[in-house]
Amino acid sequence: MPLNIIPMKFINNRLALLSFLFIVSNFVVSAQEIIKDSVITTKPIIKKPFTGKLKIDGVIATVGDYIVLDSDIDKSFLEISAQGGSVKDITRCQMLGKLLEDKLYAHQAIQDSIVVTDSEVKGMMEERLNYMVSQIGSMEKVIQYYKKDSEEEFRSYFSDILKEGKLTSEMQKKIVDAVEITPEEVRNYFKTIPKNDLPFFGVELEVAQIIVQPKVSQADKQKVIDRLNGFKKEIEEGSSFSTKAVLYSQDPGSRANGGFYKMSRKTPFVKEFKDVAFSLAEGEISAPFETTFGFHIIYIEKIKGQEVDLRHILLSPVVTEEALTEAKEKINLIKKRIEDKEITFAEAARTVSDEKETRANGGALINPQTQDTRFELTKMDPTFYGQVSNLKTNQISDPILDQSEEGNKKFKLITVTNRIDEHAADYGKDYIKIKDLALKSKQITAIGKWFDEKIKETYIKIIGEYRDCDFTNNWLKK
């Protein structure tokens, strides 16, 4: 998320894995059977081949208000293949089980009044279509690939898939977010792991950085402010905020969705952004304001209790070559002062770094997934890995010119402050990681309990020879 205050990315996003486990084309087996990179074990899938004959494209299942056609299984295989996934080890019974899960999630999301707007679906569709066109070659080939007669027919079909997928993920997230864990539960979980089965953690690094931002002139800032004020005036006169965001916003995380974000006070956006968002009334557009990412305007689409649906446009001032040169000279001077022992790296970070999120901690970076200072070497973002993997402890990198997805440029120095060798999990040293594993285990249990309860109270019918499938969940209510 581009407005997240954590400065570095980290690849192994277990929470995202769990929260969005059931979106079609990303995952194809049961939630109770997958927790990647953890020690959680559950009963295995029985891959029973399906050889029976069914009526072509007949209704094979009903879940609440949703039906499943036999052709939906084929379409799901097609969707996975289109996204580069492998389907060779997935049976039709397994795929049906996955579709039944999706339908139950989507059905219950509607019962729980979870809303997915048309604008959200449209934004997701444009992003996905752009990707598919880039992979296949043209819209005509995409339509042909999905065996549709026209772009209109394909968009209607794909819109339903995306909306259902979004309902599914929102319902999944609602269940997972409600699960909390106590220190006592973490301790008990760790005690249940046999010594020989303890997780093994690879080499970990603790890293600090110093940032020097090129200075932007007030005149260049004013140009951006004036442009955003122009957008605001046009929107107030009837122009579409969403369209302006798609065309002009420099925030890659929301641009394709028309600048849309759903946000609560706990959402990890920078303070300045949250302060403005929660000061506005529904339907109001903010004046341009500045964050570390650039200048924004915000439109409040809807207020729902402690959550807001908003759209925003981000523009960043242009950095001149002269400003870049001055920033590079400054960071080279900082490095020399540290190497000459005039000042320590931590002292320099606290006094001259332009990154306020890390300044108070002497430049120490926080792993956004674990919220501690350790980064596992093999699970780092590839760019970050390339910058730190060859550094010895306390060695300082050469100045690195870093450019964000929004186009902002900055120089940074990086140092490795500590290196932790690979080791078996230790409760005291690795508490945060063990807590993460324990929480995932509890979330899996909550999901299983949710399925048991909702299957009992929801109308579900499976017909034909698919009733012979050996499902993980009790879809047949035996």
Disulfide bonds with the S-S distance in Angstrom:
Cys93-Cys469 2.00
